[in-house]
């Protein structure tokens, strides 16, 4: 027989603290609001920018596609490194809040460079701007999800929290 990994009791009460671990809906929604701009940015960047670059700024679609591919391939190991650094971080602001504060200006600078790109820019400009944008995006998204996992330690509460985060992200995407 396999050992019982979880039971209905683990969904209701945390064995160590004896508390229910329940997060209120207002707390879930408030925490999830951090995903609203992330969801909005995702649609704006993926749907609107590539055709804008190719159609209005005179950059070849092949260059745009290659730059996106190259940066996303670089982003895979960067995400892994960021996650390891986040897990080792100890600050007075907490483990993940400091990363969220640091990631926002990086994301904003990358987005500014992308949305205010000069006509006929080259590969270095595009790749550099995308790297900045994805670095900030990764920092914010990873820290939000890691922080959420520490807030909701019970299975059911984690499902509720991440459902709220996903729903708010979809609302941000639809708003764009």
Number of C-alpha atoms within 10 A of each C-alpha: 3 4 5 6 6 9 8 7 9 14 16 17 15 15 10 6 8 9 10 14 18 18 14 12 12 9 10 21 16 13 18 22 16 17 24 19 16 19 22 19 19 16 17 14 15 11 11 11 15 19 15 14 23 16 12 11 14 13 20 15 15 10 17 20 11 13 20 18 13 14 20 15 11 13 16 11 11 16 17 13 11 17 17 11 13 19 12 10 13 12 11 7 10 11 18 24 16 16 23 21 14 14 22 16 14 20 25 15 15 22 21 13 18 21 15 9 16 13 11 13 13 14 14 10 15 22 20 16 22 23 22 23 26 23 22 24 23 22 25 25 19 20 24 20 17 16 18 19 17 11 17 19 14 18 14 14 21 20 13 17 25 17 15 20 24 16 18 24 23 17 15 20 19 11 12 12
